[in-house]
Amino acid sequence: MERKGAQGRFNLARDNKIHSALDQVRMLDMPNSIDGEAVIYRGQAAFDGGSVFRSSWKMGQLYLTKDKLLFYQGQNRIREIQLSAIQDINVLERNWVPGKKTLQLCLIEQSGESRRKSYFSVNDAHSWRDHIENLIVKEG
């Protein structure tokens, strides 16, 4: 029997506001600035470093500064995207692991004649897109 005015079921992914101890330690280890630029937004992410024919996900941290988006795996900078080079940004539902689709950021960047797509699986992809678009608009 459902009570009137009940909130419904608890959804851990949506309703849990308490970070685990591991998440808190990760947040403390994240830098506040990179290359002299303040980090505006950051979080755990997976980057698809593969090709059109085969994806190759790498787990790490994604950082947004006023000029660039950076993906680190440990201390290694794996991917750097200048915001000025981004031509399009979308949120798509794509395969992450077999049988599991997630919302992902798809960034299309243009540099001269070369065009490249990058995919990032992040928590709250729409929020990441909004933060990046706001910075692109401010600079443009």
Secondary structure as the mmCIF struct_conf table of DSSP 4:
data_model
#
loop_
_struct_conf.conf_type_id
_struct_conf.id
_struct_conf.beg_label_comp_id
_struct_conf.beg_label_asym_id
_struct_conf.beg_label_seq_id
_struct_conf.end_label_comp_id
_struct_conf.end_label_asym_id
_struct_conf.end_label_seq_id
HELX_LH_PP_P HELX_LH_PP_P1 GLU A 2 ARG A 3
TURN_TY1_P TURN_TY1_P1 LYS A 4 GLY A 5
HELX_RH_AL_P HELX_RH_AL_P1 LEU A 12 ASP A 15
HELX_LH_PP_P HELX_LH_PP_P2 ILE A 18 SER A 20
HELX_RH_AL_P HELX_RH_AL_P2 ALA A 21 ASP A 29
BEND BEND1 MET A 30 MET A 30
BEND BEND2 ASN A 32 ASN A 32
STRN STRN1 SER A 33 ILE A 34
TURN_TY1_P TURN_TY1_P2 ASP A 35 GLY A 36
STRN STRN2 GLU A 37 ALA A 38
STRN STRN3 TYR A 41 ASP A 48
BEND BEND3 GLY A 50 GLY A 50
BEND BEND4 VAL A 52 PHE A 53
STRN STRN4 TRP A 57 LEU A 64
BEND BEND5 LYS A 66 ASP A 67
STRN STRN5 LYS A 68 GLN A 73
TURN_TY1_P TURN_TY1_P3 GLY A 74 GLN A 75
STRN STRN6 ASN A 76 GLN A 82
HELX_RH_3T_P HELX_RH_3T_P1 LEU A 83 ALA A 85
STRN STRN7 ILE A 86 VAL A 97
TURN_TY1_P TURN_TY1_P4 PRO A 98 GLY A 99
STRN STRN8 LYS A 100 SER A 111
TURN_TY1_P TURN_TY1_P5 GLY A 112 GLU A 113
STRN STRN9 SER A 114 VAL A 122
TURN_TY1_P TURN_TY1_P6 ASN A 123 ASP A 124
HELX_RH_AL_P HELX_RH_AL_P3 ALA A 125 GLU A 139
#
